[in-house]
Amino acid sequence: MKKDKKQTNQYDKIFKENIEAVIPSLMQNVLGITAVFMEELPDDVQHTKERKPDVLKKVTDNQGNTFVLQIEFQVANESEMVYRMAEYYVMLARKYKLPVQQYVIFLGKSKLKMATELQGINLSFRYNLLEIKAISHKIFLKSNKPEEIVLAILANFDKETPEKALKQIIHRLEETTEGDLALKRYFRQLRILAQLRKLEEKLKDIIMDSIAKYIDEEKDVAFLIGKEKEQTKFVINLLEKLNLTTEQIADIAGVPVEFVKKIKRTLTGNK
């Protein structure tokens, strides 16, 4: 349970880091909303609720319609989601006296099970539920914003193999990112999001091939493979896939030379 909560927090952190850069294109290409004006709304609409909306904006579209837009990003199925969205709807409509459009974008790897409608005596409510894995990854690859490109790993690869799609994503990140520090950040985000598609291992192998071009200048790329708990796997990959000296591997992985030698002896069967 703690592991699941930690992972969810990691995903939330990525979307908080990237959300403002992603929203305009997400609205246009995924939600079908062409905004000509957007205004940030305070997210303190709730009085008794602990959660705040992920995205809350006042939008005027190209048809002249003005409304409140709420977007939630959901990693796991939540049985109470329809009630949660209904609560938001009433509070937002009461506060802003505007139509409310609500979207939940499901990012999870499990089968979608959340109810979208609530019917009762004198009550009829529904919200919009979308799965990101039903959206073509090419939509995100077309972007020039790395914050959007990383979302391609959660989308539908169409007829592409996972390996080819991952290579395309990494290539576009390299094309659109300025500076090694920024590239490291997006590679880290990509590694975390890969867990939602069970693509960690495939991503590691592809990143290993990409790392070679940065070897001379990058000294802390071990972050790509998960740092301390993954250092052994990282060193093994370097030993098996790249023709490097023990000292070069130790330098790249940020570990002592003796650590690399010990792993090398284990692999070769020497004591």
ChimeraX commands (.cxc) that place a marker at each C-alpha (Angstrom):
marker #1 position 0.00,0.00,0.00 radius 0.5
marker #1 position 2.82,2.41,0.89 radius 0.5
marker #1 position 4.54,1.59,-2.40 radius 0.5
marker #1 position 1.35,2.34,-4.36 radius 0.5
marker #1 position 0.93,5.66,-2.54 radius 0.5
marker #1 position 4.57,6.58,-3.22 radius 0.5
marker #1 position 4.15,5.79,-6.92 radius 0.5
marker #1 position 0.94,7.82,-7.12 radius 0.5
marker #1 position 2.74,10.76,-5.52 radius 0.5
marker #1 position 5.47,10.44,-8.16 radius 0.5
marker #1 position 2.92,10.58,-10.97 radius 0.5
marker #1 position 1.16,13.54,-9.35 radius 0.5
marker #1 position 4.46,15.37,-9.08 radius 0.5
marker #1 position 5.13,14.94,-12.80 radius 0.5
marker #1 position 1.75,16.37,-13.76 radius 0.5
marker #1 position 2.15,19.30,-11.38 radius 0.5
marker #1 position 5.54,20.05,-12.94 radius 0.5
marker #1 position 4.23,19.89,-16.51 radius 0.5
marker #1 position 0.57,20.80,-16.38 radius 0.5
marker #1 position 0.67,24.45,-17.47 radius 0.5
marker #1 position 2.75,23.62,-20.56 radius 0.5
marker #1 position 0.48,20.69,-21.45 radius 0.5
marker #1 position -3.00,22.14,-20.92 radius 0.5
marker #1 position -3.46,24.20,-24.15 radius 0.5
marker #1 position -2.57,21.30,-26.45 radius 0.5
marker #1 position -4.45,18.78,-24.29 radius 0.5
marker #1 position -7.58,20.91,-24.54 radius 0.5
marker #1 position -7.23,21.31,-28.30 radius 0.5
marker #1 position -6.16,17.80,-29.31 radius 0.5
marker #1 position -7.79,15.59,-26.68 radius 0.5
marker #1 position -10.80,17.45,-25.32 radius 0.5
marker #1 position -11.68,19.24,-28.56 radius 0.5
marker #1 position -11.78,22.66,-26.89 radius 0.5
marker #1 position -10.30,25.62,-28.78 radius 0.5
marker #1 position -9.72,28.29,-26.14 radius 0.5
marker #1 position -9.34,31.95,-27.07 radius 0.5
marker #1 position -9.15,33.05,-23.43 radius 0.5
marker #1 position -8.20,31.23,-20.23 radius 0.5
marker #1 position -8.13,32.43,-16.66 radius 0.5
marker #1 position -6.75,30.51,-13.71 radius 0.5
marker #1 position -9.33,29.97,-10.99 radius 0.5
marker #1 position -8.51,29.47,-7.30 radius 0.5
marker #1 position -8.73,25.81,-6.35 radius 0.5
marker #1 position -10.07,26.40,-2.83 radius 0.5
marker #1 position -13.68,25.76,-3.85 radius 0.5
marker #1 position -14.10,22.97,-1.36 radius 0.5
marker #1 position -15.12,23.60,2.23 radius 0.5
marker #1 position -15.09,20.10,3.66 radius 0.5
marker #1 position -13.07,18.24,1.01 radius 0.5
marker #1 position -9.37,17.49,1.35 radius 0.5
marker #1 position -8.63,17.27,-2.38 radius 0.5
marker #1 position -8.25,20.12,-4.81 radius 0.5
marker #1 position -8.92,20.00,-8.56 radius 0.5
marker #1 position -5.90,19.17,-10.72 radius 0.5
marker #1 position -6.89,21.79,-13.30 radius 0.5
marker #1 position -9.44,24.54,-12.79 radius 0.5
marker #1 position -9.83,27.31,-15.37 radius 0.5
marker #1 position -12.36,29.77,-16.70 radius 0.5
marker #1 position -12.40,29.26,-20.47 radius 0.5
marker #1 position -13.89,31.13,-23.39 radius 0.5
marker #1 position -13.82,29.02,-26.55 radius 0.5
marker #1 position -13.83,29.97,-30.23 radius 0.5
marker #1 position -17.64,29.68,-30.30 radius 0.5
marker #1 position -17.98,32.39,-27.66 radius 0.5
marker #1 position -18.97,29.97,-24.89 radius 0.5
marker #1 position -17.64,30.74,-21.43 radius 0.5
marker #1 position -17.47,27.96,-18.85 radius 0.5
marker #1 position -15.54,26.51,-15.95 radius 0.5
marker #1 position -13.20,23.70,-16.99 radius 0.5
marker #1 position -12.16,21.05,-14.47 radius 0.5
marker #1 position -9.70,18.29,-15.36 radius 0.5
marker #1 position -8.65,15.45,-13.08 radius 0.5
marker #1 position -5.81,13.00,-13.79 radius 0.5
marker #1 position -6.50,9.59,-12.30 radius 0.5
marker #1 position -3.95,6.77,-12.00 radius 0.5
marker #1 position -6.18,4.18,-10.30 radius 0.5
marker #1 position -9.89,3.36,-10.41 radius 0.5
marker #1 position -11.75,5.19,-7.67 radius 0.5
marker #1 position -15.15,3.82,-6.71 radius 0.5
marker #1 position -16.29,7.18,-5.34 radius 0.5
marker #1 position -15.22,9.23,-8.39 radius 0.5
marker #1 position -18.74,9.93,-9.64 radius 0.5
marker #1 position -19.72,11.32,-6.21 radius 0.5
marker #1 position -16.50,13.33,-6.01 radius 0.5
marker #1 position -17.14,14.90,-9.43 radius 0.5
marker #1 position -20.79,15.61,-8.55 radius 0.5
marker #1 position -19.66,17.43,-5.41 radius 0.5
marker #1 position -17.21,19.50,-7.45 radius 0.5
marker #1 position -19.91,20.31,-10.01 radius 0.5
marker #1 position -22.32,21.72,-7.46 radius 0.5
marker #1 position -19.64,23.77,-5.69 radius 0.5
marker #1 position -18.24,25.18,-8.94 radius 0.5
marker #1 position -21.66,25.99,-10.39 radius 0.5
marker #1 position -22.68,27.69,-7.14 radius 0.5
marker #1 position -19.51,29.77,-6.88 radius 0.5
marker #1 position -19.04,30.89,-10.49 radius 0.5
marker #1 position -22.63,30.82,-11.84 radius 0.5
marker #1 position -21.29,29.40,-15.13 radius 0.5
marker #1 position -21.68,26.12,-17.02 radius 0.5
marker #1 position -19.21,23.49,-15.81 radius 0.5
marker #1 position -17.36,21.04,-18.05 radius 0.5
marker #1 position -15.62,18.18,-16.23 radius 0.5
marker #1 position -13.12,15.66,-17.55 radius 0.5
marker #1 position -11.32,12.79,-15.85 radius 0.5
marker #1 position -8.32,11.51,-17.81 radius 0.5
marker #1 position -7.44,7.97,-16.76 radius 0.5
marker #1 position -3.72,7.17,-16.87 radius 0.5
marker #1 position -3.74,3.74,-15.27 radius 0.5
marker #1 position -2.75,0.36,-16.67 radius 0.5
marker #1 position -5.76,-1.47,-15.18 radius 0.5
marker #1 position -9.15,-1.88,-16.82 radius 0.5
marker #1 position -11.36,1.19,-16.50 radius 0.5
marker #1 position -14.12,0.57,-13.95 radius 0.5
marker #1 position -15.28,4.00,-12.77 radius 0.5
marker #1 position -18.92,4.99,-13.09 radius 0.5
marker #1 position -19.59,8.24,-14.97 radius 0.5
marker #1 position -23.30,8.71,-14.26 radius 0.5
marker #1 position -25.33,9.25,-11.12 radius 0.5
marker #1 position -29.10,8.84,-11.30 radius 0.5
marker #1 position -31.51,9.40,-8.44 radius 0.5
marker #1 position -34.78,11.03,-7.50 radius 0.5
marker #1 position -34.61,14.57,-8.92 radius 0.5
marker #1 position -30.94,14.05,-9.84 radius 0.5
marker #1 position -29.21,13.26,-13.12 radius 0.5
marker #1 position -25.45,13.78,-13.35 radius 0.5
marker #1 position -22.57,12.69,-15.58 radius 0.5
marker #1 position -18.97,13.69,-16.27 radius 0.5
marker #1 position -16.60,12.94,-19.16 radius 0.5
marker #1 position -14.13,10.06,-18.74 radius 0.5
marker #1 position -11.24,9.54,-21.16 radius 0.5
marker #1 position -8.45,6.96,-21.30 radius 0.5
marker #1 position -5.08,8.30,-22.38 radius 0.5
marker #1 position -4.14,4.89,-23.78 radius 0.5
marker #1 position -6.95,5.31,-26.34 radius 0.5
marker #1 position -5.24,8.43,-27.75 radius 0.5
marker #1 position -2.57,8.09,-30.46 radius 0.5
marker #1 position 0.96,8.71,-29.19 radius 0.5
marker #1 position 1.62,10.63,-32.42 radius 0.5
marker #1 position -0.47,13.52,-31.11 radius 0.5
marker #1 position 2.07,14.02,-28.33 radius 0.5
marker #1 position 5.10,13.35,-30.55 radius 0.5
marker #1 position 4.07,16.25,-32.83 radius 0.5
marker #1 position 4.51,18.70,-29.97 radius 0.5
marker #1 position 7.62,20.83,-29.55 radius 0.5
marker #1 position 7.17,20.81,-25.79 radius 0.5
marker #1 position 8.99,18.00,-23.95 radius 0.5
marker #1 position 6.36,18.17,-21.20 radius 0.5
marker #1 position 3.83,16.90,-23.73 radius 0.5
marker #1 position 6.16,14.46,-25.45 radius 0.5
marker #1 position 6.70,12.44,-22.26 radius 0.5
marker #1 position 2.94,11.75,-22.18 radius 0.5
marker #1 position 3.33,9.76,-25.39 radius 0.5
marker #1 position 4.55,6.81,-23.31 radius 0.5
marker #1 position 1.04,6.53,-21.80 radius 0.5
marker #1 position -0.79,6.79,-25.12 radius 0.5
marker #1 position -1.70,4.25,-27.81 radius 0.5
marker #1 position 1.30,3.16,-29.86 radius 0.5
marker #1 position -1.02,2.33,-32.76 radius 0.5
marker #1 position 0.75,-0.36,-34.81 radius 0.5
marker #1 position 4.24,0.54,-33.58 radius 0.5
marker #1 position 6.18,-1.89,-31.41 radius 0.5
marker #1 position 6.89,-0.59,-27.90 radius 0.5
marker #1 position 10.61,-0.49,-28.74 radius 0.5
marker #1 position 10.07,1.68,-31.82 radius 0.5
marker #1 position 7.65,3.99,-30.02 radius 0.5
marker #1 position 10.06,4.44,-27.10 radius 0.5
marker #1 position 12.89,5.29,-29.49 radius 0.5
marker #1 position 10.66,7.88,-31.15 radius 0.5
marker #1 position 9.83,9.42,-27.79 radius 0.5
marker #1 position 13.46,9.61,-26.70 radius 0.5
marker #1 position 14.48,11.06,-30.08 radius 0.5
marker #1 position 11.84,13.79,-29.84 radius 0.5
marker #1 position 12.90,14.62,-26.28 radius 0.5
marker #1 position 16.47,15.02,-27.45 radius 0.5
marker #1 position 15.30,17.25,-30.32 radius 0.5
marker #1 position 13.15,19.55,-28.19 radius 0.5
marker #1 position 15.05,19.80,-24.91 radius 0.5
marker #1 position 17.73,22.41,-24.28 radius 0.5
marker #1 position 20.48,21.47,-21.86 radius 0.5
marker #1 position 21.53,18.25,-20.16 radius 0.5
marker #1 position 19.83,19.06,-16.85 radius 0.5
marker #1 position 16.44,19.50,-18.53 radius 0.5
marker #1 position 16.95,16.32,-20.56 radius 0.5
marker #1 position 17.73,14.40,-17.37 radius 0.5
marker #1 position 14.50,15.67,-15.82 radius 0.5
marker #1 position 12.38,14.46,-18.74 radius 0.5
marker #1 position 14.19,11.12,-18.87 radius 0.5
marker #1 position 13.44,10.73,-15.14 radius 0.5
marker #1 position 9.77,11.52,-15.77 radius 0.5
marker #1 position 9.73,9.05,-18.65 radius 0.5
marker #1 position 11.18,6.32,-16.44 radius 0.5
marker #1 position 8.51,6.89,-13.78 radius 0.5
marker #1 position 5.63,6.98,-16.26 radius 0.5
marker #1 position 6.95,3.82,-17.94 radius 0.5
marker #1 position 5.87,1.92,-14.81 radius 0.5
marker #1 position 2.23,2.59,-15.72 radius 0.5
marker #1 position 2.72,0.70,-18.98 radius 0.5
marker #1 position 5.10,-1.95,-17.61 radius 0.5
marker #1 position 7.78,-0.73,-19.99 radius 0.5
marker #1 position 10.58,-0.13,-17.48 radius 0.5
marker #1 position 12.88,-2.84,-18.79 radius 0.5
marker #1 position 12.42,-1.97,-22.47 radius 0.5
marker #1 position 13.00,1.70,-21.66 radius 0.5
marker #1 position 16.20,0.93,-19.75 radius 0.5
marker #1 position 17.67,-0.96,-22.70 radius 0.5
marker #1 position 16.82,1.83,-25.15 radius 0.5
marker #1 position 18.13,4.54,-22.84 radius 0.5
marker #1 position 21.34,2.57,-22.47 radius 0.5
marker #1 position 21.87,2.83,-26.22 radius 0.5
marker #1 position 21.13,6.53,-26.10 radius 0.5
marker #1 position 23.47,7.14,-23.16 radius 0.5
marker #1 position 26.60,6.37,-25.18 radius 0.5
marker #1 position 26.58,9.78,-26.86 radius 0.5
marker #1 position 26.60,11.53,-23.47 radius 0.5
marker #1 position 29.30,9.46,-21.79 radius 0.5
marker #1 position 32.11,12.00,-22.05 radius 0.5
marker #1 position 30.16,14.80,-20.39 radius 0.5
marker #1 position 27.48,13.13,-18.25 radius 0.5
marker #1 position 28.66,11.95,-14.88 radius 0.5
marker #1 position 25.44,11.19,-13.04 radius 0.5
marker #1 position 23.26,9.26,-15.47 radius 0.5
marker #1 position 22.60,6.59,-12.87 radius 0.5
marker #1 position 19.44,8.51,-12.02 radius 0.5
marker #1 position 17.94,7.09,-15.20 radius 0.5
marker #1 position 17.99,3.59,-13.80 radius 0.5
marker #1 position 16.66,4.36,-10.35 radius 0.5
marker #1 position 19.77,5.28,-8.32 radius 0.5
marker #1 position 20.92,3.21,-5.35 radius 0.5
marker #1 position 18.57,0.23,-5.59 radius 0.5
marker #1 position 19.28,-0.10,-9.29 radius 0.5
marker #1 position 23.04,0.59,-9.34 radius 0.5
marker #1 position 23.92,-3.08,-9.66 radius 0.5
marker #1 position 21.58,-3.54,-12.64 radius 0.5
marker #1 position 22.93,-0.36,-14.17 radius 0.5
marker #1 position 26.54,-1.51,-13.87 radius 0.5
marker #1 position 25.67,-4.94,-15.30 radius 0.5
marker #1 position 24.03,-3.26,-18.29 radius 0.5
marker #1 position 27.11,-1.13,-18.88 radius 0.5
marker #1 position 29.38,-4.16,-18.62 radius 0.5
marker #1 position 27.30,-6.22,-21.01 radius 0.5
marker #1 position 26.27,-3.62,-23.56 radius 0.5
marker #1 position 29.15,-1.13,-23.82 radius 0.5
marker #1 position 32.86,-1.64,-24.33 radius 0.5
marker #1 position 34.08,0.50,-21.43 radius 0.5
marker #1 position 36.85,0.23,-18.86 radius 0.5
marker #1 position 36.09,-0.49,-15.22 radius 0.5
marker #1 position 37.06,3.08,-14.35 radius 0.5
marker #1 position 34.73,4.56,-17.00 radius 0.5
marker #1 position 31.80,2.48,-15.76 radius 0.5
marker #1 position 32.47,3.47,-12.15 radius 0.5
marker #1 position 32.59,7.13,-13.19 radius 0.5
marker #1 position 29.34,6.96,-15.19 radius 0.5
marker #1 position 27.43,5.01,-12.52 radius 0.5
marker #1 position 28.82,7.10,-9.67 radius 0.5
marker #1 position 30.08,4.07,-7.77 radius 0.5
marker #1 position 33.53,2.97,-6.51 radius 0.5
marker #1 position 35.78,1.12,-8.94 radius 0.5
marker #1 position 35.88,-1.83,-6.55 radius 0.5
marker #1 position 32.07,-2.05,-6.73 radius 0.5
marker #1 position 32.30,-2.50,-10.50 radius 0.5
marker #1 position 35.15,-5.01,-10.19 radius 0.5
marker #1 position 33.13,-7.08,-7.72 radius 0.5
marker #1 position 30.17,-7.25,-10.10 radius 0.5
marker #1 position 32.47,-8.08,-13.00 radius 0.5
marker #1 position 34.02,-10.95,-11.03 radius 0.5
marker #1 position 30.56,-12.28,-10.24 radius 0.5
marker #1 position 29.54,-12.17,-13.90 radius 0.5
marker #1 position 32.68,-13.94,-15.07 radius 0.5
marker #1 position 32.64,-16.50,-12.26 radius 0.5
marker #1 position 35.96,-15.33,-10.83 radius 0.5
marker #1 position 36.32,-14.92,-7.08 radius 0.5
marker link #1:1,2 radius 0.2
marker link #1:2,3 radius 0.2
marker link #1:3,4 radius 0.2
marker link #1:4,5 radius 0.2
marker link #1:5,6 radius 0.2
marker link #1:6,7 radius 0.2
marker link #1:7,8 radius 0.2
marker link #1:8,9 radius 0.2
marker link #1:9,10 radius 0.2
marker link #1:10,11 radius 0.2
marker link #1:11,12 radius 0.2
marker link #1:12,13 radius 0.2
marker link #1:13,14 radius 0.2
marker link #1:14,15 radius 0.2
marker link #1:15,16 radius 0.2
marker link #1:16,17 radius 0.2
marker link #1:17,18 radius 0.2
marker link #1:18,19 radius 0.2
marker link #1:19,20 radius 0.2
marker link #1:20,21 radius 0.2
marker link #1:21,22 radius 0.2
marker link #1:22,23 radius 0.2
marker link #1:23,24 radius 0.2
marker link #1:24,25 radius 0.2
marker link #1:25,26 radius 0.2
marker link #1:26,27 radius 0.2
marker link #1:27,28 radius 0.2
marker link #1:28,29 radius 0.2
marker link #1:29,30 radius 0.2
marker link #1:30,31 radius 0.2
marker link #1:31,32 radius 0.2
marker link #1:32,33 radius 0.2
marker link #1:33,34 radius 0.2
marker link #1:34,35 radius 0.2
marker link #1:35,36 radius 0.2
marker link #1:36,37 radius 0.2
marker link #1:37,38 radius 0.2
marker link #1:38,39 radius 0.2
marker link #1:39,40 radius 0.2
marker link #1:40,41 radius 0.2
marker link #1:41,42 radius 0.2
marker link #1:42,43 radius 0.2
marker link #1:43,44 radius 0.2
marker link #1:44,45 radius 0.2
marker link #1:45,46 radius 0.2
marker link #1:46,47 radius 0.2
marker link #1:47,48 radius 0.2
marker link #1:48,49 radius 0.2
marker link #1:49,50 radius 0.2
marker link #1:50,51 radius 0.2
marker link #1:51,52 radius 0.2
marker link #1:52,53 radius 0.2
marker link #1:53,54 radius 0.2
marker link #1:54,55 radius 0.2
marker link #1:55,56 radius 0.2
marker link #1:56,57 radius 0.2
marker link #1:57,58 radius 0.2
marker link #1:58,59 radius 0.2
marker link #1:59,60 radius 0.2
marker link #1:60,61 radius 0.2
marker link #1:61,62 radius 0.2
marker link #1:62,63 radius 0.2
marker link #1:63,64 radius 0.2
marker link #1:64,65 radius 0.2
marker link #1:65,66 radius 0.2
marker link #1:66,67 radius 0.2
marker link #1:67,68 radius 0.2
marker link #1:68,69 radius 0.2
marker link #1:69,70 radius 0.2
marker link #1:70,71 radius 0.2
marker link #1:71,72 radius 0.2
marker link #1:72,73 radius 0.2
marker link #1:73,74 radius 0.2
marker link #1:74,75 radius 0.2
marker link #1:75,76 radius 0.2
marker link #1:76,77 radius 0.2
marker link #1:77,78 radius 0.2
marker link #1:78,79 radius 0.2
marker link #1:79,80 radius 0.2
marker link #1:80,81 radius 0.2
marker link #1:81,82 radius 0.2
marker link #1:82,83 radius 0.2
marker link #1:83,84 radius 0.2
marker link #1:84,85 radius 0.2
marker link #1:85,86 radius 0.2
marker link #1:86,87 radius 0.2
marker link #1:87,88 radius 0.2
marker link #1:88,89 radius 0.2
marker link #1:89,90 radius 0.2
marker link #1:90,91 radius 0.2
marker link #1:91,92 radius 0.2
marker link #1:92,93 radius 0.2
marker link #1:93,94 radius 0.2
marker link #1:94,95 radius 0.2
marker link #1:95,96 radius 0.2
marker link #1:96,97 radius 0.2
marker link #1:97,98 radius 0.2
marker link #1:98,99 radius 0.2
marker link #1:99,100 radius 0.2
marker link #1:100,101 radius 0.2
marker link #1:101,102 radius 0.2
marker link #1:102,103 radius 0.2
marker link #1:103,104 radius 0.2
marker link #1:104,105 radius 0.2
marker link #1:105,106 radius 0.2
marker link #1:106,107 radius 0.2
marker link #1:107,108 radius 0.2
marker link #1:108,109 radius 0.2
marker link #1:109,110 radius 0.2
marker link #1:110,111 radius 0.2
marker link #1:111,112 radius 0.2
marker link #1:112,113 radius 0.2
marker link #1:113,114 radius 0.2
marker link #1:114,115 radius 0.2
marker link #1:115,116 radius 0.2
marker link #1:116,117 radius 0.2
marker link #1:117,118 radius 0.2
marker link #1:118,119 radius 0.2
marker link #1:119,120 radius 0.2
marker link #1:120,121 radius 0.2
marker link #1:121,122 radius 0.2
marker link #1:122,123 radius 0.2
marker link #1:123,124 radius 0.2
marker link #1:124,125 radius 0.2
marker link #1:125,126 radius 0.2
marker link #1:126,127 radius 0.2
marker link #1:127,128 radius 0.2
marker link #1:128,129 radius 0.2
marker link #1:129,130 radius 0.2
marker link #1:130,131 radius 0.2
marker link #1:131,132 radius 0.2
marker link #1:132,133 radius 0.2
marker link #1:133,134 radius 0.2
marker link #1:134,135 radius 0.2
marker link #1:135,136 radius 0.2
marker link #1:136,137 radius 0.2
marker link #1:137,138 radius 0.2
marker link #1:138,139 radius 0.2
marker link #1:139,140 radius 0.2
marker link #1:140,141 radius 0.2
marker link #1:141,142 radius 0.2
marker link #1:142,143 radius 0.2
marker link #1:143,144 radius 0.2
marker link #1:144,145 radius 0.2
marker link #1:145,146 radius 0.2
marker link #1:146,147 radius 0.2
marker link #1:147,148 radius 0.2
marker link #1:148,149 radius 0.2
marker link #1:149,150 radius 0.2
marker link #1:150,151 radius 0.2
marker link #1:151,152 radius 0.2
marker link #1:152,153 radius 0.2
marker link #1:153,154 radius 0.2
marker link #1:154,155 radius 0.2
marker link #1:155,156 radius 0.2
marker link #1:156,157 radius 0.2
marker link #1:157,158 radius 0.2
marker link #1:158,159 radius 0.2
marker link #1:159,160 radius 0.2
marker link #1:160,161 radius 0.2
marker link #1:161,162 radius 0.2
marker link #1:162,163 radius 0.2
marker link #1:163,164 radius 0.2
marker link #1:164,165 radius 0.2
marker link #1:165,166 radius 0.2
marker link #1:166,167 radius 0.2
marker link #1:167,168 radius 0.2
marker link #1:168,169 radius 0.2
marker link #1:169,170 radius 0.2
marker link #1:170,171 radius 0.2
marker link #1:171,172 radius 0.2
marker link #1:172,173 radius 0.2
marker link #1:173,174 radius 0.2
marker link #1:174,175 radius 0.2
marker link #1:175,176 radius 0.2
marker link #1:176,177 radius 0.2
marker link #1:177,178 radius 0.2
marker link #1:178,179 radius 0.2
marker link #1:179,180 radius 0.2
marker link #1:180,181 radius 0.2
marker link #1:181,182 radius 0.2
marker link #1:182,183 radius 0.2
marker link #1:183,184 radius 0.2
marker link #1:184,185 radius 0.2
marker link #1:185,186 radius 0.2
marker link #1:186,187 radius 0.2
marker link #1:187,188 radius 0.2
marker link #1:188,189 radius 0.2
marker link #1:189,190 radius 0.2
marker link #1:190,191 radius 0.2
marker link #1:191,192 radius 0.2
marker link #1:192,193 radius 0.2
marker link #1:193,194 radius 0.2
marker link #1:194,195 radius 0.2
marker link #1:195,196 radius 0.2
marker link #1:196,197 radius 0.2
marker link #1:197,198 radius 0.2
marker link #1:198,199 radius 0.2
marker link #1:199,200 radius 0.2
marker link #1:200,201 radius 0.2
marker link #1:201,202 radius 0.2
marker link #1:202,203 radius 0.2
marker link #1:203,204 radius 0.2
marker link #1:204,205 radius 0.2
marker link #1:205,206 radius 0.2
marker link #1:206,207 radius 0.2
marker link #1:207,208 radius 0.2
marker link #1:208,209 radius 0.2
marker link #1:209,210 radius 0.2
marker link #1:210,211 radius 0.2
marker link #1:211,212 radius 0.2
marker link #1:212,213 radius 0.2
marker link #1:213,214 radius 0.2
marker link #1:214,215 radius 0.2
marker link #1:215,216 radius 0.2
marker link #1:216,217 radius 0.2
marker link #1:217,218 radius 0.2
marker link #1:218,219 radius 0.2
marker link #1:219,220 radius 0.2
marker link #1:220,221 radius 0.2
marker link #1:221,222 radius 0.2
marker link #1:222,223 radius 0.2
marker link #1:223,224 radius 0.2
marker link #1:224,225 radius 0.2
marker link #1:225,226 radius 0.2
marker link #1:226,227 radius 0.2
marker link #1:227,228 radius 0.2
marker link #1:228,229 radius 0.2
marker link #1:229,230 radius 0.2
marker link #1:230,231 radius 0.2
marker link #1:231,232 radius 0.2
marker link #1:232,233 radius 0.2
marker link #1:233,234 radius 0.2
marker link #1:234,235 radius 0.2
marker link #1:235,236 radius 0.2
marker link #1:236,237 radius 0.2
marker link #1:237,238 radius 0.2
marker link #1:238,239 radius 0.2
marker link #1:239,240 radius 0.2
marker link #1:240,241 radius 0.2
marker link #1:241,242 radius 0.2
marker link #1:242,243 radius 0.2
marker link #1:243,244 radius 0.2
marker link #1:244,245 radius 0.2
marker link #1:245,246 radius 0.2
marker link #1:246,247 radius 0.2
marker link #1:247,248 radius 0.2
marker link #1:248,249 radius 0.2
marker link #1:249,250 radius 0.2
marker link #1:250,251 radius 0.2
marker link #1:251,252 radius 0.2
marker link #1:252,253 radius 0.2
marker link #1:253,254 radius 0.2
marker link #1:254,255 radius 0.2
marker link #1:255,256 radius 0.2
marker link #1:256,257 radius 0.2
marker link #1:257,258 radius 0.2
marker link #1:258,259 radius 0.2
marker link #1:259,260 radius 0.2
marker link #1:260,261 radius 0.2
marker link #1:261,262 radius 0.2
marker link #1:262,263 radius 0.2
marker link #1:263,264 radius 0.2
marker link #1:264,265 radius 0.2
marker link #1:265,266 radius 0.2
marker link #1:266,267 radius 0.2
marker link #1:267,268 radius 0.2
marker link #1:268,269 radius 0.2
marker link #1:269,270 radius 0.2
marker link #1:270,271 radius 0.2
view
